[in-house]
Amino acid sequence: MSDIVLSMKGVEKVFGAFRALGPVDLDLRAGERLGIIGPNGSGKTTLINCITGVYRPDKGSVHFEGRDISHIEAHRRARLGISRSFQIPRPFTGMTVLENLLVPLDYCHVDGSREERARSVLSSVGLAGRVSDPSESLSQLELRKLELARALVGNPKVLIADEAMAGLSEEEIDEVLAILLALNRSGVAVIMIEHIMHAVMRFSERIVCFETGRLIASGTSTEIAENPLVQKVYFGE
């Protein structure tokens, strides 16, 4: 049995005359830690949107656990086990931290009590002491943790963490990395999209680099750091 959980073959996305992505071939192994890097406008967000169902590819296919999901809706992909956090946390205001997790649980199946599941996930990200507090009272780090918790509460098989450490201090980055590493040890494959290079290098087993919608390099952190194409993208000639 293949250990490939997510596979993109020849995926392209265009907007008018602008090719935002592709063609891209990319596989994700079950339980893998994959980092995705590239400058702004390189196609990273378009890639995520094609995986999660926000966009449907104009060409190519996206397969999850062997099933073609290229043209199914985003909410159905989430129920299958593909989840994401967003670059800018937008919690439900006027609700407590706990209630922010109970909302997505209305749309997915979990074994046992919904509240127990929500409390368990909040504990795993270090928010056990904040369950009854309004989401508006959270610090930047706590908002990042809540965003991850909302993505995790449905028990995904693949988590896409989109700039989950933006704006955080080094100590806070370490906290988020610890959460993602613990999640990965539980068997969840994690795709990290991040501009904080040392965090990506520490976290990822494999890193891919995008430029102008194309995947230009793939390898270990050392291989990526030494790749002349990657160096050109980030440092110029």
Number of C-alpha atoms within 10 A of each C-alpha: 3 8 12 16 19 21 20 22 16 16 23 24 23 15 9 7 6 8 15 21 27 24 17 21 16 14 17 20 16 19 19 21 24 24 28 21 25 23 15 12 13 19 24 26 17 22 24 18 16 24 28 24 21 15 17 23 23 16 16 17 21 26 17 21 16 12 11 14 20 23 14 13 14 20 15 14 18 22 15 18 18 25 26 24 21 15 17 13 15 13 20 15 12 11 16 19 31 23 19 22 29 19 15 16 18 11 12 17 12 13 7 8 9 18 14 12 19 27 21 15 24 25 15 16 23 16 20 16 11 17 18 12 14 18 23 15 13 17 10 15 19 18 21 27 25 27 24 27 25 24 23 27 22 25 20 20 21 28 25 24 23 22 17 28 25 16 13 15 11 10 8 16 18 14 18 21 17 14 17 24 16 14 18 19 13 11 14 22 25 28 23 24 24 22 18 15 13 10 18 22 17 11 20 21 14 21 25 21 23 25 20 17 24 20 22 16 17 18 17 16 21 11 14 20 15 11 15 14 17 22 13 10 15 11 9 8 8
